[in-house]
Amino acid sequence: MNGATPAGLVFILGFPRSGTTLLAQILATAPQVVVFEERPLLGKAINDFVDAPGGPEKLTAIDDLALEPYRTDFWHRAREEDEVAGKVVIEQTAFNTAYLPLIVRLFPGAKIVFAVRDPRDVVFSCFRRQFAPSRFTLEFRTLESTARFYDATMRLAELCRPALGQRLIDLRNEDLIESFDGQSQQLCRFTGVPWSEAMRHFEVGARDRTLTTRSSHQVKRGLVKDGVGAWRRYAAQMAPVLPILAPWVERFGYLPD
């Protein structure tokens, strides 16, 4: 791509409280990067292919040329908010995992960074945090509904993985905490963003930015371990939902107890 166009497009997905904000802020340290955090860049496409009656069927049947106006709308919204020319554009909205089939169709060349964290910590954290009401956060009213929403989201993501192939990478939050340099360098190689030692101090830049996610205050503290295994302190309360999460605990390589 030339200097008048973006240098690349990366979606950071996963599930809320899985570390998407952390990954985005590490990349935001680089001057070649612009991060869009929970912005409605996919609004027109979501309206027509998800919310509208018959939308998913329309997405399946539509040809690639007819999708071009939706790509144009995405980039128009992005350019209204920030400069994207020559930049690696990072779209960071965890809830957009629910729209992964749409993203795959719209942007077949985009890369997907999938944030992974122990499912038990993720569900516990989503349930205990207060989120602004939305179509998604209403699922966090009970532990069971939170766990079932997590399960449904991961099932959808699994269905999309074959279509993504090497355009998708999983990054575990716990691995990043234990081996920051190695994991952050892997993130940079995948996204095409040059790694620098400044990324070790990503929290410095994060403090100067206006972050809107529920994880923003933690990211501004830097790397912390206090959330690892936090669910265990409430193991008795979590017990009813553990069978729902067990397949994903195994799938992502976490110990069962």
GIQUINOR-V494022 format. One record per run of one state. SS is the DSSP state (A for helix, B for strand, O for the rest). FROM is the first residue (numbers start at 0). TO is the last residue. If there is no record, write none. Layout:
ss = (SS,SS)
from = (FROM,FROM)
to = (TO,TO)
//
This chain:
ss = (O,B,O,A,O,B,O,A,O,A,O,A,O,B,O,A,O,B,O,A,O,A,O,A,B,A,O,A,O,A,O,A,O,A,O)
from = (0,7,13,19,28,32,37,42,51,54,61,64,81,87,92,93,106,110,116,118,128,136,141,142,167,172,178,179,191,196,207,215,219,229,251)
to = (6,12,18,27,31,36,41,50,53,60,63,80,86,91,92,105,109,115,117,127,135,140,141,166,171,177,178,190,195,206,214,218,228,250,256)
//
